[in-house]
Amino acid sequence: MPNIKGAIKRVKQSEAANVQNSHVKATMRTAVRKADNALVNKEENAGELLKSAVKHLDTAARKGLIHKNTAARQKARLTKKAL
């Protein structure tokens, strides 16, 4: 643990950001996985799950958790499966 006041604050801030980022990234992965499985199995709610996955991918890209081209590539692959 750091002794300097600013460094202590920085550790607390980075821990809080880590928790938030982990949550966003985990929900994104879950949404993508669910959409992918629904599209492969031709489920009736696949379109709804695809929309959710795209939303979560865009959110993660906007926050800088994944690269914007990675988000675009994953969205394109999911959309291609929907067609």
N, C-alpha and C positions, 0 to 999 in steps of 0.2 A: 504494500500500500504506500502510495506516495506521501511525502510530508508537506509538500507545498500546496497551499490552498487551491490554487488554480488547477493543479494536476489532480487533486482529489475531486474537484468539480467535474473535470473532464472525464474521469473514470466513471462517475455516476451518470453523466450524460451518454457516454458511449454504451454503457450497460442498458440504459433505457432504450436507446436507438436500436441496439441489437435485439432486444425483445420484440420491439415493434416490427423491425425488418424481418425477423424470423417468422412472425405471424403472417405477414403479407406474403412472403415467399411460399410458406407452407400451404396457405389457402389457394394460392395460384397453382401450385403443383397438383393439389387435390382437384381443383376445378378442371384443369387440363386432362387429368387422368380420367375423371368421370365422363367428360365430353368425348374423349377418345373411345372409351369402352362403349358408350351409348351409340356413337356413330358406327363402330364396327359391328355391333349387335343389332343395328337398325331399330333402336328403341323409339317410341313415339315422342318422348321428351328430349330427343337429341338436339333439336334446334334451340330449345331453351337452355340446355346445358352448354351448347356451343357459344351462345350469347354471353353466358356467365363467364366462360373461360376466356373469351376475348376481352371482357371487361377487366378480369383479374390480370391478364397479361399486360394490358395497357397501363394499369395501375402500377405494376411492378416496374415496367419500363420507365414510366414517368418519375418514379422515385429513385431510379438509378440502380435498382437491385438486379436487373438484367439489362443487357444491351438492347437498344431499340431494334436492331436488325434481328436479334434472336427472337424477340417478341413477334416481329413481322413474319419471320420464317415459321414459327410455331403456329401462328394464326393461319398462314397460307396452307400449311399441311392439314390442319383440322378442317378448314373450309373445303379443301380438295376432297377429303373423305366424305364430306356432306353431300357433294354433288354426285 
